[in-house]
Amino acid sequence: MLILSAAMVIPVMIDWTAGNNDWKVFAGSQCVTGFFGLALVLSSRQAHMTLSLKQAFLLTNLSWITIGIFGALPFYFSDLGMSYTDSFFESVSGITTTGSTILADIEVLPPGILFWRAILQWLGGVGIMVMALSVLPLLHVGGMQLFKAESFDVEKVLPSAAKIATYIGILYFAFTLVCALFYHLAGMTGFDAFAHALTTIATGGYSTYNASIGHFDSALIDYICIAFMWIGSLPFVLYLHVVRGNYGNFLYDSQVIWFIAIITGLSLAAVTYLTFTSQYEFFEALRYSLFNVTSIVTGTGYATTDFTLWGGFIVGMMFFASCIGGCAGSTTGGIKIFRFQVLYAVAKAQTLKMIHPHGIFPAYYNGRQIPRDVPIAVMSFFFIFAVIFSILAVALQLCGLDFITAMSSALTSIANVGPGLGDIVGPAGNFSTLPDSAKWIMCFGMFLGRLELFTFLVMLSPRFWRN
């Protein structure tokens, strides 16, 4: 909360410089957030820095929910006249790097609000990586124990997370600056370059224009955006290996290879379809296909054109592609590449076992044998993902949404993608016309997706609260 409060200084200065009275709103929100954050620090200054497993779950869940609540204050108290439901939706969508928005006319918003949306996504990107690298492996959530460092222990989770956050944060900040520089050199203004750099490296997708990246209509900007969406979607811990001179871990990591193969395969399928149907010339089709496939798979949610107009094949492909996500330890949402790898390895081993009943065929991931508990955790994650998606879709239909809007809204929230499908919530639309009940359901879905489902669902079990 203190970090969130400190981050509000930036929109205060932006609005004050621009002569916009919303700087007072950010200053007030900063004081409120900082007061509660400081009060919590003072009340726990003598507490022993150890965590039980139960406390680790509670800390992770309550941290994200609290940041969503206080991050909504600038939206709610601004001159935009937003209800708290809309404010909370925008804040949660930002901090979870989902990128869905209820703001219909983005280009007339005060610059402080525009930059605050970008800051929320940038902070959410850092939080996601720290959680994925230090907390989720400890809690054995959805197979994340594959990435558990041997030196980690429950009692040392805070020092370990702090150490990871320091190294990752420096690297993350450096990538953001480089991205902003490239955007600026490609023709963006300084403000747009920094705002888009914050949301590109976080694979969040908030833009300062209604038409998103398509507003600039620049092939160079599109390819710069693609490059940094890829950077944000790969495991940041591998970048640390590269900095130390160990390039092999990065070049031969199976997650990286699978990620590149999936993006390339889907993009080539889209290019083939678009050129075959004579909708675009080859190079134009390549540009639009690669950008939009990357944006959807990584959960960034940027758009250069309304791909829902390309035909049923593309719409169907994008719907399923939005489930995939990037690599574990990146800023992306979705199911994650490594879970598909584990599922494939287990299915392959099972097939070989059927052919050779007396053979022994262990499943491997990244050249190492997969521990026994990981396949069960991964298959449980797939099952829960499908169940929660179904429940969210039915709940949204009960709120009055049509089938396509409800299905795509449910998937975009739980996979933290951003745009949905159809005329209402598609790449050319937004979520402003949805009823408040649907927005709260989507907020719940965004939290579930960002917290990797089990982290939150375990708190709903009565056994969790028993001593």
Wavefront OBJ file of the C-alpha trace (Angstrom):
o trace
v 0.000 0.000 0.000
v 2.925 2.319 0.667
v 4.327 1.513 -2.785
v 0.900 2.214 -4.307
v 0.739 5.505 -2.400
v 4.212 6.504 -3.596
v 3.260 5.677 -7.199
v 0.398 8.198 -7.007
v 2.984 11.002 -6.922
v 3.491 10.576 -10.669
v -0.129 11.297 -11.759
v -0.218 14.120 -9.165
v 2.700 15.793 -10.945
v 1.300 15.042 -14.419
v -2.132 16.552 -13.676
v -0.630 19.491 -11.755
v 1.676 20.286 -14.696
v -1.233 19.981 -17.139
v -3.394 22.280 -14.994
v -5.938 19.564 -14.307
v -7.702 19.643 -10.936
v -7.567 15.867 -10.667
v -4.125 16.277 -9.069
v -6.024 16.989 -5.853
v -7.881 13.693 -6.205
v -4.628 11.782 -6.518
v -3.103 13.710 -3.625
v -6.076 12.856 -1.419
v -6.052 9.216 -2.502
v -2.337 9.116 -1.820
v -2.846 10.379 1.730
v -5.599 7.830 2.452
v -3.644 4.910 0.996
v -0.416 6.007 2.679
v -2.161 6.436 6.054
v -3.508 2.884 6.077
v -0.228 1.484 4.756
v 1.795 3.277 7.438
v -0.673 2.243 10.135
v -0.193 -1.396 9.140
v 3.591 -0.984 9.212
v 3.513 0.554 12.698
v 1.097 -2.042 14.030
v 3.319 -4.911 12.904
v 6.787 -3.409 13.393
v 7.582 -5.813 16.234
v 6.020 -8.849 14.592
v 8.330 -11.782 13.898
v 8.841 -12.154 10.139
v 7.733 -15.765 9.781
v 4.765 -17.165 7.917
v 2.801 -20.339 8.284
v 1.318 -21.943 5.172
v -2.132 -20.566 6.058
v -0.750 -17.061 6.543
v 1.055 -17.250 3.185
v -2.259 -17.969 1.431
v -3.977 -15.157 3.323
v -1.193 -12.663 2.626
v -1.201 -13.407 -1.095
v -4.976 -13.121 -1.505
v -5.540 -10.113 0.722
v -2.640 -8.186 -0.807
v -4.167 -8.309 -4.303
v -7.683 -7.517 -3.073
v -6.475 -4.598 -0.942
v -4.469 -3.064 -3.783
v -7.541 -3.356 -6.026
v -9.677 -1.515 -3.450
v -7.274 1.383 -2.892
v -6.248 1.565 -6.538
v -9.883 2.394 -7.363
v -9.935 5.579 -5.250
v -8.551 7.960 -7.936
v -11.155 6.723 -10.431
v -14.009 7.035 -7.954
v -13.177 10.554 -6.698
v -12.240 11.982 -10.117
v -14.514 14.195 -12.202
v -15.381 11.244 -14.453
v -18.477 10.402 -12.377
v -17.612 6.709 -12.168
v -19.492 4.492 -9.734
v -17.431 2.473 -7.287
v -18.318 -0.666 -9.241
v -16.799 0.816 -12.397
v -13.840 2.204 -10.452
v -13.131 -1.134 -8.808
v -13.504 -2.958 -12.141
v -10.986 -0.632 -13.809
v -8.573 -0.956 -10.892
v -8.811 -4.759 -10.683
v -8.465 -5.072 -14.453
v -5.341 -2.932 -14.190
v -3.618 -4.569 -11.237
v -4.316 -8.080 -12.585
v -3.002 -6.915 -16.015
v -6.250 -8.066 -17.619
v -6.803 -4.884 -19.625
v -10.600 -4.967 -19.886
v -11.981 -1.443 -19.551
v -15.307 0.249 -18.907
v -14.048 3.634 -20.199
v -15.748 4.355 -23.509
v -13.921 7.537 -24.603
v -10.339 7.114 -23.448
v -8.858 9.958 -25.477
v -10.664 12.688 -23.503
v -9.529 11.390 -20.093
v -7.188 13.511 -17.951
v -3.515 12.588 -18.454
v -3.144 11.633 -14.783
v -5.902 9.018 -15.055
v -4.408 7.617 -18.261
v -1.003 7.265 -16.645
v -2.505 5.813 -13.444
v -4.080 3.015 -15.473
v -0.651 2.251 -16.946
v 1.038 2.370 -13.514
v -1.466 -0.098 -12.074
v -0.659 -2.593 -14.802
v 3.078 -2.056 -14.426
v 2.911 -2.661 -10.660
v 0.697 -5.687 -11.272
v 3.318 -7.120 -13.626
v 6.000 -6.923 -10.926
v 3.669 -8.454 -8.345
v 2.779 -11.341 -10.644
v 6.413 -12.288 -11.203
v 7.348 -12.098 -7.522
v 4.305 -14.187 -6.614
v 5.060 -16.770 -9.321
v 8.731 -17.097 -8.397
v 8.585 -17.028 -4.607
v 5.092 -17.720 -3.256
v 3.226 -20.078 -5.601
v 6.031 -22.690 -5.719
v 5.932 -22.789 -1.906
v 2.185 -23.297 -1.898
v 2.333 -26.043 -4.573
v -0.291 -24.241 -6.655
v -1.143 -25.834 -10.008
v 2.233 -27.515 -10.530
v 4.269 -24.395 -9.711
v 6.398 -26.523 -7.356
v 8.408 -27.346 -10.491
v 10.005 -23.915 -10.077
v 10.686 -24.099 -6.361
v 14.224 -23.076 -5.507
v 15.925 -25.488 -3.138
v 16.883 -22.738 -0.698
v 13.325 -21.500 -0.233
v 11.478 -22.286 2.964
v 8.138 -21.114 4.322
v 9.824 -19.208 7.147
v 12.079 -17.440 4.646
v 9.439 -16.503 2.106
v 9.561 -12.739 2.789
v 13.358 -12.341 2.578
v 13.400 -14.566 -0.515
v 10.606 -12.573 -2.172
v 12.384 -9.318 -1.337
v 15.631 -10.557 -2.888
v 13.860 -11.763 -6.019
v 11.874 -8.521 -6.289
v 15.074 -6.484 -6.191
v 16.780 -8.286 -9.090
v 13.617 -8.727 -11.140
v 12.516 -5.151 -10.453
v 15.764 -3.679 -11.764
v 15.557 -5.770 -14.921
v 11.854 -5.003 -15.343
v 12.492 -1.254 -14.982
v 15.344 -1.408 -17.513
v 13.160 -3.190 -20.090
v 10.456 -0.554 -19.565
v 12.875 2.314 -20.224
v 14.240 0.639 -23.357
v 10.703 -0.020 -24.618
v 9.711 3.624 -24.025
v 12.825 4.806 -25.866
v 12.056 2.627 -28.897
v 8.432 3.786 -28.931
v 9.539 7.421 -28.813
v 12.074 6.952 -31.603
v 9.337 5.273 -33.663
v 7.132 8.377 -33.461
v 5.176 8.306 -30.198
v 5.130 11.344 -27.948
v 7.029 11.042 -24.668
v 3.802 10.597 -22.701
v 2.391 7.928 -25.026
v 5.746 6.144 -25.198
v 6.042 5.772 -21.430
v 2.351 4.936 -20.916
v 2.458 2.195 -23.543
v 5.847 0.905 -22.380
v 4.427 0.375 -18.890
v 1.539 -1.702 -20.202
v 3.482 -3.522 -22.933
v 6.177 -4.998 -20.705
v 3.464 -5.870 -18.155
v 1.425 -7.529 -20.954
v -1.514 -5.501 -19.673
v -2.900 -3.738 -22.729
v -4.230 -0.418 -21.419
v -3.741 2.246 -24.070
v -4.174 6.010 -24.195
v -6.371 5.751 -27.299
v -9.689 4.118 -28.152
v -8.108 2.354 -31.136
v -5.265 1.001 -28.968
v -1.975 0.514 -30.853
v -3.966 0.689 -34.071
v -4.253 4.453 -33.508
v -0.650 4.935 -34.655
v -1.056 2.819 -37.811
v 2.694 2.187 -37.878
v 4.315 -1.112 -38.824
v 7.457 -0.126 -36.905
v 5.508 0.510 -33.694
v 3.637 -2.770 -34.192
v 6.862 -4.775 -34.440
v 8.413 -2.967 -31.449
v 5.285 -3.825 -29.467
v 5.472 -7.469 -30.571
v 9.101 -7.708 -29.455
v 8.409 -6.344 -25.966
v 5.236 -8.403 -25.548
v 7.466 -11.414 -26.169
v 10.001 -10.116 -23.644
v 7.296 -9.720 -20.998
v 5.973 -13.223 -21.710
v 9.219 -15.125 -21.165
v 10.555 -16.212 -17.739
v 12.340 -13.247 -16.186
v 14.579 -15.519 -14.152
v 16.148 -16.628 -17.452
v 17.107 -13.015 -18.179
v 19.057 -13.041 -14.922
v 20.984 -16.067 -16.235
v 21.718 -14.147 -19.446
v 23.004 -11.150 -17.455
v 25.363 -13.534 -15.649
v 26.618 -14.845 -18.985
v 24.712 -18.129 -19.018
v 22.946 -18.076 -22.383
v 22.294 -21.807 -22.592
v 19.454 -21.809 -20.051
v 17.601 -19.231 -22.121
v 18.245 -20.639 -25.588
v 17.393 -24.241 -24.700
v 14.596 -23.736 -22.189
v 11.634 -25.839 -23.312
v 9.091 -23.201 -22.254
v 10.735 -20.631 -24.507
v 10.853 -23.068 -27.431
v 7.193 -24.031 -27.003
v 6.134 -20.390 -26.666
v 7.880 -19.400 -29.886
v 6.501 -22.455 -31.695
v 2.902 -21.770 -30.601
v 3.022 -18.081 -31.570
v 4.662 -18.912 -34.909
v 2.225 -21.711 -35.726
v -0.908 -19.706 -34.932
v 0.409 -16.664 -36.794
v 1.189 -18.710 -39.919
v -2.287 -20.234 -39.791
v -3.811 -16.735 -39.633
v -1.559 -15.442 -42.430
v -2.483 -18.374 -44.665
v -6.192 -17.856 -44.029
v -6.081 -14.070 -44.586
v -4.086 -14.311 -47.817
v -6.149 -17.241 -49.086
v -9.362 -15.276 -48.519
v -7.751 -12.193 -50.135
v -8.360 -9.955 -47.139
v -4.760 -8.658 -46.995
v -1.536 -8.810 -48.963
v 1.054 -11.213 -47.532
v 3.228 -8.745 -45.590
v 0.225 -6.848 -44.291
v -1.383 -10.135 -43.227
v 1.876 -11.139 -41.514
v 2.019 -7.884 -39.564
v -1.595 -7.991 -38.370
v -1.583 -11.723 -37.683
v 1.641 -11.768 -35.691
v 0.599 -8.739 -33.650
v -2.904 -9.885 -32.753
v -1.940 -13.517 -32.133
v 0.885 -12.385 -29.822
v -1.438 -9.946 -28.060
v -4.118 -12.581 -27.425
v -1.846 -15.496 -26.496
v 0.179 -13.362 -24.073
v -2.983 -11.823 -22.628
v -1.844 -8.288 -23.453
v -5.044 -7.349 -25.223
v -3.719 -4.639 -27.548
v -5.414 -4.415 -30.939
v -4.403 -3.017 -34.313
v -7.624 -4.028 -36.028
v -10.879 -5.799 -35.210
v -9.875 -9.411 -35.865
v -13.458 -10.577 -35.228
v -14.234 -9.331 -38.751
v -11.707 -11.727 -40.294
v -14.027 -14.709 -40.244
v -15.187 -17.582 -38.089
v -11.915 -19.513 -38.302
v -9.892 -16.624 -36.820
v -12.480 -15.915 -34.122
v -12.492 -19.545 -33.030
v -8.699 -19.733 -33.076
v -8.358 -16.563 -31.012
v -10.922 -17.816 -28.491
v -8.882 -20.918 -27.704
v -5.539 -19.083 -28.026
v -6.550 -16.721 -25.232
v -6.409 -19.640 -22.774
v -2.736 -20.390 -23.417
v -0.822 -17.546 -21.791
v 2.946 -17.157 -21.647
v 5.642 -18.773 -19.553
v 5.710 -19.292 -15.800
v 7.614 -16.478 -14.098
v 6.483 -13.883 -16.644
v 3.842 -11.149 -16.470
v 1.244 -13.080 -18.480
v -1.994 -14.741 -17.425
v -3.736 -17.800 -18.822
v -3.011 -21.454 -18.210
v 0.745 -21.079 -18.911
v 2.956 -22.976 -21.367
v 4.553 -25.313 -18.828
v 1.197 -26.875 -17.902
v 0.579 -27.828 -21.526
v 4.083 -29.296 -21.593
v 3.447 -31.378 -18.469
v 0.102 -32.571 -19.838
v 1.746 -33.534 -23.127
v 4.570 -35.377 -21.355
v 2.126 -37.333 -19.200
v -0.095 -38.181 -22.195
v 2.959 -39.324 -24.177
v 4.163 -41.526 -21.310
v 0.686 -43.013 -20.916
v 0.452 -43.768 -24.652
v 3.826 -45.532 -24.626
v 2.715 -47.490 -21.558
v -0.354 -48.719 -23.459
v 1.834 -49.858 -26.374
v 4.424 -51.482 -24.096
v 2.586 -52.536 -20.897
v 5.759 -53.801 -19.186
v 7.863 -50.755 -20.006
v 8.744 -47.881 -17.685
v 8.181 -44.471 -19.232
v 8.702 -41.537 -16.849
v 7.436 -38.109 -17.923
v 10.053 -35.407 -18.400
v 9.954 -31.607 -18.300
v 12.928 -29.548 -19.457
v 15.151 -32.630 -19.365
v 14.219 -33.573 -15.787
v 11.830 -36.208 -14.549
v 8.558 -34.699 -13.384
v 7.855 -35.283 -9.653
v 4.831 -37.459 -8.919
v 2.681 -34.708 -7.411
v 3.104 -32.288 -10.340
v 0.944 -34.106 -12.969
v -1.920 -34.383 -10.475
v -1.630 -30.678 -9.631
v -1.544 -29.696 -13.304
v -4.510 -31.889 -14.305
v -6.442 -30.533 -11.315
v -5.688 -27.003 -12.532
v -7.057 -27.777 -16.018
v -10.195 -29.275 -14.499
v -10.802 -26.351 -12.112
v -10.084 -23.860 -14.919
v -12.793 -25.475 -17.082
v -15.281 -25.641 -14.175
v -14.740 -22.022 -13.099
v -14.962 -20.831 -16.701
v -18.283 -22.647 -17.107
v -19.678 -21.220 -13.860
v -18.627 -17.677 -14.791
v -20.143 -18.004 -18.286
v -23.481 -19.253 -16.929
v -23.509 -16.545 -14.235
v -22.897 -13.851 -16.862
v -25.722 -15.223 -19.009
v -27.993 -14.996 -15.966
v -27.054 -11.299 -15.839
v -28.594 -10.880 -19.305
v -25.536 -11.204 -21.550
v -25.829 -13.013 -24.863
v -23.964 -16.292 -25.414
v -20.895 -14.907 -27.243
v -20.490 -11.950 -24.879
v -20.891 -14.120 -21.772
v -18.517 -16.850 -22.970
v -15.792 -14.472 -24.089
v -16.163 -12.230 -21.012
v -15.809 -15.249 -18.729
v -12.712 -16.428 -20.567
v -11.094 -13.011 -20.831
v -11.489 -12.467 -17.082
v -10.201 -15.830 -15.863
v -7.349 -15.829 -18.418
v -6.584 -12.103 -17.804
v -6.658 -11.328 -21.527
v -8.580 -8.045 -21.955
v -10.870 -7.893 -24.994
v -13.639 -10.389 -25.570
v -15.522 -11.302 -28.723
v -18.569 -9.814 -30.414
v -19.830 -6.289 -30.988
v -20.115 -5.356 -27.289
v -16.863 -6.495 -25.646
v -14.765 -7.260 -28.736
v -11.520 -5.487 -29.707
v -13.559 -2.514 -30.967
v -15.831 -2.381 -27.873
v -15.589 -2.173 -24.089
v -17.337 -3.412 -20.951
v -19.140 -0.187 -19.983
v -22.629 -1.388 -20.976
v -22.473 -4.555 -18.889
v -24.706 -4.571 -15.779
v -22.990 -4.044 -12.413
v -23.627 -7.656 -11.427
v -21.675 -8.840 -14.482
v -18.795 -6.498 -13.660
v -18.511 -7.873 -10.101
v -18.566 -11.427 -11.462
v -15.777 -10.522 -13.868
v -13.758 -8.928 -11.043
v -14.042 -12.203 -9.161
v -12.899 -14.055 -12.282
v -9.932 -11.701 -12.766
v -8.771 -12.265 -9.183
v -9.188 -16.028 -9.559
v -7.181 -16.063 -12.781
v -4.403 -13.896 -11.441
v -4.121 -15.893 -8.205
v -3.894 -19.166 -10.168
v -7.329 -20.382 -8.981
v -6.247 -22.651 -6.110
v -4.611 -19.841 -4.136
v -8.026 -18.246 -3.693
v -10.268 -21.312 -3.758
v -8.427 -22.965 -0.873
v -9.729 -20.186 1.379
v -13.303 -21.281 0.644
v -12.708 -24.619 2.337
v -13.903 -24.837 5.984
v -10.820 -26.950 6.753
v -8.598 -23.994 5.880
v -9.959 -22.000 8.815
v -9.641 -24.775 11.382
v -6.672 -24.843 13.735
l 1 2 3 4 5 6 7 8 9 10 11 12 13 14 15 16 17 18 19 20 21 22 23 24 25 26 27 28 29 30 31 32 33 34 35 36 37 38 39 40 41 42 43 44 45 46 47 48 49 50 51 52 53 54 55 56 57 58 59 60 61 62 63 64 65 66 67 68 69 70 71 72 73 74 75 76 77 78 79 80 81 82 83 84 85 86 87 88 89 90 91 92 93 94 95 96 97 98 99 100 101 102 103 104 105 106 107 108 109 110 111 112 113 114 115 116 117 118 119 120 121 122 123 124 125 126 127 128 129 130 131 132 133 134 135 136 137 138 139 140 141 142 143 144 145 146 147 148 149 150 151 152 153 154 155 156 157 158 159 160 161 162 163 164 165 166 167 168 169 170 171 172 173 174 175 176 177 178 179 180 181 182 183 184 185 186 187 188 189 190 191 192 193 194 195 196 197 198 199 200 201 202 203 204 205 206 207 208 209 210 211 212 213 214 215 216 217 218 219 220 221 222 223 224 225 226 227 228 229 230 231 232 233 234 235 236 237 238 239 240 241 242 243 244 245 246 247 248 249 250 251 252 253 254 255 256 257 258 259 260 261 262 263 264 265 266 267 268 269 270 271 272 273 274 275 276 277 278 279 280 281 282 283 284 285 286 287 288 289 290 291 292 293 294 295 296 297 298 299 300 301 302 303 304 305 306 307 308 309 310 311 312 313 314 315 316 317 318 319 320 321 322 323 324 325 326 327 328 329 330 331 332 333 334 335 336 337 338 339 340 341 342 343 344 345 346 347 348 349 350 351 352 353 354 355 356 357 358 359 360 361 362 363 364 365 366 367 368 369 370 371 372 373 374 375 376 377 378 379 380 381 382 383 384 385 386 387 388 389 390 391 392 393 394 395 396 397 398 399 400 401 402 403 404 405 406 407 408 409 410 411 412 413 414 415 416 417 418 419 420 421 422 423 424 425 426 427 428 429 430 431 432 433 434 435 436 437 438 439 440 441 442 443 444 445 446 447 448 449 450 451 452 453 454 455 456 457 458 459 460 461 462 463 464 465 466 467
